[in-house]
């Protein structure tokens, strides 16, 4: 079946001297893996290795077989070309972080138009935004909504966030609870749009602590999720 679909590159893996395996999240087919024959050795084909940098947005054409094996891409074209994501040290580090995160959580993801459109728009925002210090926390919180374990905003009048239950309560001395300061920072992110997240003021130590706690939240509610290797790099990026 010939399918033409927008796609976002999640990750690539070297496969022999000349080939790559690319994992893509596509709008029409969900998460799929493709074998890119000879792409590391030649520049003569229709596919370019530069098309498959992490989080690049493409339109691909594939003869989809749907048998669970590696698929092939006939043609690919970059859409929404990025200006800064792959050239800015800060933005490329965020890109590598979310390449790891999405590769873990979208392993067998079915097509989801709302999720795809969200990812497409948020990476375009990342490319153009001037301030991105709070981006990673905001996006992780948003992803928890798509994955079904978003924090319960109906309990936000309570002072402490419970990582285990995903709600706010009064039991701050119990395990798996954020402090009042951490809980208040989390509340500021909940319901805040990307164009407002720069108004949330944090020192680097506070930001890194909250980022760690959101990662802990993912590990509690998503058993397959492991702490990304690039997290340590991400936490060193911002001076204040």
C-alpha positions as CSV (number, residue, x, y, z in Angstrom):
1,X,0.0,0.0,0.0
2,X,1.5,3.3,-1.1
3,X,1.3,5.8,1.8
4,X,2.4,9.5,1.8
5,X,2.6,10.9,5.3
6,X,4.2,13.6,7.4
7,X,6.8,12.1,9.8
8,X,9.1,13.2,12.6
9,X,12.5,11.5,13.0
10,X,12.9,10.0,16.5
11,X,16.3,8.3,16.2
12,X,18.6,6.5,13.8
13,X,20.9,3.5,14.2
14,X,23.9,2.5,12.1
15,X,23.2,-0.7,10.3
16,X,26.3,-2.1,8.5
17,X,28.8,0.2,6.8
18,X,26.3,1.8,4.4
19,X,22.9,1.6,5.9
20,X,20.8,3.2,8.7
21,X,17.7,2.2,10.5
22,X,15.5,5.2,11.1
23,X,12.7,5.2,13.6
24,X,10.0,7.7,12.7
25,X,6.7,8.8,14.2
26,X,4.3,9.3,11.3
27,X,0.9,10.9,11.2
28,X,-0.8,8.1,9.2
29,X,1.1,5.0,10.4
30,X,2.2,5.8,14.0
31,X,5.7,4.7,14.9
32,X,7.6,2.8,12.2
33,X,11.1,1.7,11.6
34,X,12.7,2.1,8.1
35,X,15.8,0.7,6.6
36,X,17.8,3.3,4.6
37,X,19.9,1.3,2.2
38,X,23.3,2.8,1.2
39,X,22.5,6.2,2.7
40,X,25.8,6.5,4.5
41,X,27.9,5.8,1.4
42,X,26.2,7.7,-1.5
43,X,24.8,11.1,-2.2
44,X,23.2,10.1,-5.5
45,X,19.9,8.7,-4.2
46,X,16.7,10.6,-3.4
47,X,17.3,10.3,0.4
48,X,20.0,12.3,2.2
49,X,21.5,11.5,5.6
50,X,20.8,15.1,6.7
51,X,17.1,14.4,6.3
52,X,17.3,12.0,9.3
53,X,18.7,14.2,12.1
54,X,16.7,13.9,15.3
55,X,13.3,15.6,15.2
56,X,13.5,16.6,11.6
57,X,10.1,16.9,10.1
58,X,9.5,15.1,6.7
59,X,6.9,14.1,4.3
60,X,7.7,10.5,3.3
61,X,6.4,8.1,0.7
62,X,6.5,4.4,1.5
63,X,5.2,1.1,0.1
64,X,3.8,0.1,3.5
65,X,3.6,-3.6,4.1
66,X,2.5,-3.6,7.7
67,X,4.0,-7.0,8.5
68,X,6.1,-5.8,11.5
69,X,9.3,-5.9,9.6
70,X,11.5,-2.9,8.5
71,X,9.8,-0.7,5.9
72,X,11.4,1.2,3.0
73,X,11.1,4.9,2.1
74,X,10.7,5.7,-1.6
75,X,11.0,9.4,-1.2
76,X,11.4,12.0,1.5
77,X,11.2,15.8,1.7
78,X,12.0,18.1,4.6
79,X,9.1,20.3,5.7
80,X,9.3,23.0,8.3
81,X,13.1,23.2,8.0
82,X,14.7,24.2,11.2
83,X,17.0,27.3,11.4
84,X,18.5,26.9,14.9
85,X,17.7,23.5,16.3
86,X,20.7,21.7,14.9
87,X,23.1,24.7,15.1
88,X,22.4,26.1,18.6
89,X,24.2,24.1,21.4
90,X,21.3,24.7,23.7
91,X,18.6,23.7,21.3
92,X,20.5,20.7,19.9
93,X,21.0,19.4,23.4
94,X,17.2,19.8,24.1
95,X,16.7,18.0,20.7
96,X,18.9,15.1,21.8
97,X,17.1,14.8,25.1
98,X,13.6,14.6,23.5
99,X,14.9,12.2,20.8
100,X,15.7,9.9,23.8
101,X,12.4,10.6,25.6
102,X,10.2,10.1,22.5
103,X,12.1,7.0,21.4
104,X,11.2,5.4,24.7
105,X,7.6,6.5,25.0
106,X,6.5,6.2,21.4
107,X,7.9,2.6,20.8
108,X,4.6,1.2,19.6
109,X,2.5,4.3,19.3
110,X,-0.6,4.1,17.0
111,X,-1.5,7.0,14.8
112,X,-2.7,10.0,16.8
113,X,-3.3,13.1,14.8
114,X,-3.6,15.4,17.9
115,X,-0.3,14.1,19.3
116,X,1.4,14.4,15.9
117,X,0.2,18.0,15.4
118,X,1.3,18.9,18.9
119,X,4.9,17.5,18.3
120,X,5.1,19.2,15.0
121,X,4.1,22.6,16.3
122,X,6.1,22.4,19.6
123,X,9.4,21.6,17.7
124,X,8.8,24.6,15.4
125,X,8.3,26.7,18.5
126,X,11.6,25.3,19.9
127,X,13.4,26.3,16.8
128,X,12.2,29.9,16.8
129,X,11.9,30.7,20.5
130,X,14.5,33.0,22.1
131,X,14.2,31.7,25.7
132,X,14.0,27.9,26.1
133,X,15.1,27.3,29.7
134,X,11.7,26.1,30.8
135,X,10.9,24.2,27.6
136,X,11.8,20.7,28.7
137,X,9.7,20.8,31.9
138,X,6.7,22.1,30.0
139,X,6.9,19.6,27.2
140,X,7.3,16.6,29.6
141,X,4.2,17.8,31.5
142,X,2.3,18.0,28.2
143,X,3.4,14.6,27.2
144,X,2.1,13.1,30.5
145,X,-1.4,14.3,29.3
146,X,-1.1,12.4,26.0
147,X,0.1,9.3,27.9
148,X,-2.7,9.4,30.3
149,X,-1.1,10.2,33.7
150,X,-1.2,14.0,33.7
151,X,-1.3,15.8,37.1
152,X,-4.8,16.2,38.4
153,X,-5.5,20.0,38.2
154,X,-8.8,19.7,40.1
155,X,-6.8,19.3,43.3
156,X,-4.5,22.3,42.9
157,X,-5.9,24.0,46.0
158,X,-3.9,21.5,48.1
159,X,-0.3,22.4,48.9
160,X,1.7,19.2,48.1
161,X,2.0,17.2,44.8
162,X,1.9,13.5,45.2
163,X,4.1,11.8,42.5
164,X,2.6,8.4,43.2
165,X,-1.1,9.4,42.8
166,X,-0.6,12.3,40.4
167,X,-2.6,14.8,42.5
168,X,-2.2,17.5,45.1
169,X,-2.9,16.7,48.8
170,X,-2.2,17.7,52.4
171,X,0.3,14.9,53.2
172,X,3.6,16.7,52.6
173,X,5.5,14.6,55.1
174,X,4.7,11.3,53.3
175,X,7.0,9.7,50.7
176,X,6.7,10.6,47.0
177,X,5.7,14.2,47.7
178,X,7.1,17.5,46.4
179,X,7.9,20.3,48.8
180,X,5.6,23.3,48.9
181,X,8.1,25.3,46.8
182,X,8.4,22.5,44.2
183,X,4.6,22.0,44.1
184,X,4.0,25.7,43.6
185,X,6.5,25.7,40.7
186,X,4.7,22.7,39.1
187,X,1.4,24.5,39.5
188,X,2.7,27.4,37.4
189,X,3.5,25.1,34.5
190,X,0.1,23.4,34.6
191,X,-2.3,25.2,32.2
192,X,0.4,27.6,31.0
193,X,1.0,27.9,27.3
194,X,4.5,27.8,25.8
195,X,4.4,31.5,25.0
196,X,4.0,32.2,28.8
197,X,6.5,29.7,30.3
198,X,9.3,32.3,30.3
199,X,7.4,34.2,32.9
200,X,8.0,31.3,35.4
201,X,11.2,32.5,37.2
202,X,13.5,29.8,38.6
203,X,17.2,29.5,39.4
204,X,19.1,26.7,37.7
205,X,19.1,24.6,40.9
206,X,15.3,24.9,41.2
207,X,14.8,24.1,37.5
208,X,17.0,21.1,37.6
209,X,15.3,19.8,40.8
210,X,11.9,20.1,39.2
211,X,13.1,18.5,36.0
212,X,14.4,15.5,38.0
213,X,11.1,15.2,39.8
214,X,9.2,15.2,36.5
215,X,11.5,12.5,35.2
216,X,10.8,10.6,38.5
217,X,7.1,11.0,37.8
218,X,7.5,9.4,34.4
219,X,9.4,6.5,35.8
220,X,6.7,5.9,38.4
221,X,3.9,5.9,35.9
222,X,5.7,4.4,32.8
223,X,7.6,1.3,33.7
224,X,9.5,1.2,30.4
225,X,10.9,4.7,31.0
226,X,14.5,5.2,31.9
227,X,16.3,8.4,32.8
228,X,17.7,9.8,29.5
229,X,21.5,9.8,29.2
230,X,21.4,13.3,27.9
231,X,19.7,14.6,31.0
232,X,23.1,15.4,32.7
233,X,24.0,17.6,29.7
234,X,20.7,19.4,29.7
235,X,21.0,20.3,33.3
236,X,24.3,22.1,32.7
237,X,22.9,24.4,30.0
238,X,21.4,27.4,31.7
239,X,23.4,29.7,33.9
240,X,20.5,31.0,36.0
